[in-house]
Amino acid sequence: MRVNSMAKDGQNEQPTTATNSSENSQPAPSPLPPPSPKFSDVLAFSGPAPERINGRIAMVGFVAALAVELSKGQDVFAQISHWVSVESKSKGVMTSDAELWNGRLAMLGLVAMAFTEYVKGGTPV
């Protein structure tokens, strides 16, 4: 609804807007709560710190990879392959073959647990 008001003392007319409470039935939005200063709230999954920390680390990594690529002419995969290898350097229990088998068994266990929950309709334990 638009209402024109008459100005006094020779001023021009200025339109003003008035709202009717029966037309606008939406309640006013509630104010946001103040940010919590607690350390655990700042580092919570939905808190502001994890995204900023990860974003800043990603920016540093991007700039470092770009700098190495420009200075040495190596692409990102060549840079990573220099540091990461598939061959295991450890002896005994913690070998790369043991890690592969542990990962495979963990994947099978997760699928078996999900299937059991689906069949029984609840938790398997």
N, C-alpha and C positions, 0 to 999 in steps of 0.2 A: 504494500500500500504506500503511495507517495503523497506527501502532504507538503504544500507550499506555505511558507511562513512569510509574513509581511515584515519587512525591516522597518525600523523606526529611524527618524531623523534623516530622511533622504537617502538612506542606503538602498542598494539594489536588492531585489528578491533573491533569496538563496534557498534552493530546494533542500529539504531535509527528509530523511526517511524514518518512518515510525513503523514499528512492528506490532501486530496484534497477537496477543498471547494465544488466542484460539487457533490462529493459522499456523503458528510455529509451536508444535507440540514436542519438539526434541529438547531433552534436558541439556543444560550446559555441561560441557565436558569437565570431568573432575580434574583438579590440578595434579600434576605428576608428583610423586613423593620425592623428597630431596635425596640426592645421591648418598649412599652409605659410605662412610669413611673406613669401614672395617676392611682389613687386608684380605680376609677370605671372600668378601663380596666383590672386591675389585678383581681378584684372580678367578672368580667363578666362571663357569663355561659361558654364561651370557654376560659376563662383566666386560668392562672396557679394556682391561689389560691384555688378555690373551690375543685378541685380534690385532692390537697395536704392536705387541711384541713380535708376533709371527709376521706381520706385514713389514716391520722394520728389518727383521732378519732376512726376509725374502728380498727386500730392496738391496741390502748389502750383498747377498749372494748373486743377484742379477748383475750388479755393477762389477763385482769381482770377476764373474764369468765373462762379461763383456770386455773387461780390461785384459784378461788373459788371452781372449780370442783376438783382440786387436794387436796385442804385443807379440804373441808367439804364433798366431795364425792357426791355433787349434780350435776346433769347434767344441761344443759342450760335451758331446759324447766321448771325444778323444781325451778331454780333461778328466772326465769321470773314470774312464777305463784305465787311466794311469794309477788311480788310487784304489779301485775296486777290482778284485779278481774272484773268480769262481772257485779256484783251487783252495783247499784247506791247508793252512800252515800249522795246524795243531795236530797233535798225536793223542791217542788214547780215546776217551769217551766222547769228547766234544769235537767231532769231525764234521765235515760238510755232509757226508752221507748220513750221519746220525741226525743232523738238522733236517735233512730232506724227509727222512722217515718219521721224525717227530711231527713235522708239519703235515704230512699225509695222514697220519693217524689222528691228529687233532681235527683235520677237516672231516674225516670219516666219523669221528665221535660227535662232532657238531651236527652232521646230517642225521646220524642215528638218534640223537637226542631230540631234534626237531620232529623227526618221523614218529618217535614214541609219544611225544606230547600231542601230536596231531591225532594219533590212533586212540590214545587213552583220554584225550580231552582235558588234559591237565599236565602238571609237572610230573616227570618220570620218577622223581626221588620221593 
